Amino acid sequence: MRTPNEEGRAVRFDISYRTLNRNSKTGGKLKVRKNAKLMMKEEGLDPNSTYALRHFMPKEKVETFKKSPQHYQNKTRNIRLENGNIRKLHINHIITFNDKKVIY
């Protein structure tokens, strides 16, 4: 999941996991995501590529306070789906990873 490919980019994977909301005590739905990839800083991007120019333009610095997600402490990860949406999942709720059953 965290291992980058030869170009320094995140690899794509298939994953299935269960949803859970402890506050409202709802969830349990099985979510299957195909061709997802872990949100991580990708190395090896050409700074002059159209993708980099479009998405990584320097923006005005506005001082805002942002709460740290503390992914490792909360055991959560962000994944980017095929359509570009970002989803957060709890690693203890992962059922399968690349069609292999996950055992904790």
Kinemage of the C-alpha trace (Angstrom):
@kinemage 1
@onewidth
@group {chain A} dominant
@subgroup {mainchain}
@vectorlist {calphas} color= white
{ca met a 1} P 0.000 0.000 0.000
{ca arg a 2} L 2.769 2.472 0.929
{ca thr a 3} L 5.387 1.069 -1.433
{ca pro a 4} L 5.927 3.457 -4.374
{ca asn a 5} L 6.631 2.195 -7.891
{ca glu a 6} L 9.855 2.843 -9.844
{ca glu a 7} L 8.731 6.388 -10.705
{ca gly a 8} L 8.125 7.266 -7.031
{ca arg a 9} L 4.342 7.286 -7.375
{ca ala a 10} L 1.748 5.434 -5.328
{ca val a 11} L 0.701 2.046 -6.717
{ca arg a 12} L -2.929 1.213 -7.431
{ca phe a 13} L -4.719 -1.534 -5.498
{ca asp a 14} L -8.133 -3.077 -4.856
{ca ile a 15} L -9.512 -2.905 -1.331
{ca ser a 16} L -12.700 -3.802 0.522
{ca tyr a 17} L -13.597 -2.567 3.998
{ca arg a 18} L -16.515 -2.083 6.386
{ca thr a 19} L -17.964 1.261 7.407
{ca leu a 20} L -18.550 2.178 11.044
{ca asn a 21} L -19.760 5.259 12.890
{ca arg a 22} L -19.246 4.839 16.634
{ca asn a 23} L -21.209 7.991 17.507
{ca ser a 24} L -24.480 6.959 15.857
{ca lys a 25} L -23.713 3.219 16.107
{ca thr a 26} L -24.429 2.719 12.412
{ca gly a 27} L -22.448 1.124 9.631
{ca gly a 28} L -21.338 -2.319 8.695
{ca lys a 29} L -21.754 -1.740 4.974
{ca leu a 30} L -19.159 -3.423 2.795
{ca lys a 31} L -17.376 -0.976 0.484
{ca val a 32} L -15.322 -2.305 -2.444
{ca arg a 33} L -12.903 0.087 -4.139
{ca lys a 34} L -11.093 -0.841 -7.346
{ca asn a 35} L -7.951 0.939 -8.601
{ca ala a 36} L -7.571 3.073 -5.481
{ca lys a 37} L -4.252 4.496 -4.401
{ca leu a 38} L -2.910 5.755 -1.110
{ca met a 39} L -2.701 9.504 -0.686
{ca met a 40} L 0.991 10.219 -0.225
{ca lys a 41} L 3.558 12.674 -1.433
{ca glu a 42} L 4.593 11.424 -4.845
{ca glu a 43} L 8.140 11.951 -5.996
{ca gly a 44} L 9.372 12.179 -9.534
{ca leu a 45} L 6.736 14.565 -10.853
{ca asp a 46} L 8.091 16.795 -13.589
{ca pro a 47} L 7.593 20.353 -12.271
{ca asn a 48} L 6.955 21.599 -15.808
{ca ser a 49} L 4.280 19.027 -16.685
{ca thr a 50} L 0.765 20.273 -17.308
{ca tyr a 51} L -0.505 18.265 -14.312
{ca ala a 52} L 2.035 19.870 -11.965
{ca leu a 53} L 1.406 23.362 -13.341
{ca arg a 54} L -2.346 22.937 -12.996
{ca his a 55} L -2.399 21.404 -9.503
{ca phe a 56} L 0.705 22.697 -7.744
{ca met a 57} L 0.667 26.388 -8.587
{ca pro a 58} L 1.849 28.552 -5.702
{ca lys a 59} L -1.200 29.973 -3.973
{ca glu a 60} L -1.507 32.987 -1.732
{ca lys a 61} L -0.395 32.194 1.778
{ca val a 62} L -3.353 32.516 4.093
{ca glu a 63} L -2.708 31.721 7.712
{ca thr a 64} L -5.197 29.105 8.787
{ca phe a 65} L -5.087 26.701 11.636
{ca lys a 66} L -5.612 23.147 10.479
{ca lys a 67} L -6.103 20.226 12.804
{ca ser a 68} L -3.577 17.440 12.269
{ca pro a 69} L -5.293 14.212 11.127
{ca gln a 70} L -2.859 12.009 13.134
{ca his a 71} L -3.390 9.077 10.756
{ca tyr a 72} L -1.042 6.684 12.520
{ca gln a 73} L -2.426 7.372 15.987
{ca asn a 74} L -6.042 7.068 14.768
{ca lys a 75} L -5.226 4.139 12.437
{ca thr a 76} L -6.772 5.857 9.419
{ca arg a 77} L -5.580 6.324 5.848
{ca asn a 78} L -6.766 8.491 2.953
{ca ile a 79} L -7.181 6.818 -0.418
{ca arg a 80} L -7.860 8.397 -3.799
{ca leu a 81} L -10.488 6.631 -5.892
{ca glu a 82} L -10.488 6.217 -9.663
{ca asn a 83} L -12.817 9.185 -10.136
{ca gly a 84} L -10.548 11.464 -8.039
{ca asn a 85} L -12.595 11.466 -4.837
{ca ile a 86} L -10.762 11.040 -1.547
{ca arg a 87} L -12.041 8.668 1.150
{ca lys a 88} L -10.789 8.013 4.671
{ca leu a 89} L -10.814 4.463 5.983
{ca his a 90} L -9.885 2.810 9.254
{ca ile a 91} L -7.179 0.180 8.753
{ca asn a 92} L -8.745 -2.209 11.299
{ca his a 93} L -11.872 -2.419 9.112
{ca ile a 94} L -10.073 -3.630 5.961
{ca ile a 95} L -11.447 -7.015 4.828
{ca thr a 96} L -9.424 -7.711 1.670
{ca phe a 97} L -6.427 -6.091 0.008
{ca asn a 98} L -5.729 -7.056 -3.634
{ca asp a 99} L -8.146 -10.005 -3.272
{ca lys a 100} L -6.238 -11.387 -0.268
{ca lys a 101} L -7.972 -11.671 3.086
{ca val a 102} L -6.488 -9.411 5.783
{ca ile a 103} L -5.916 -11.035 9.187
{ca tyr a 104} L -5.094 -8.924 12.240
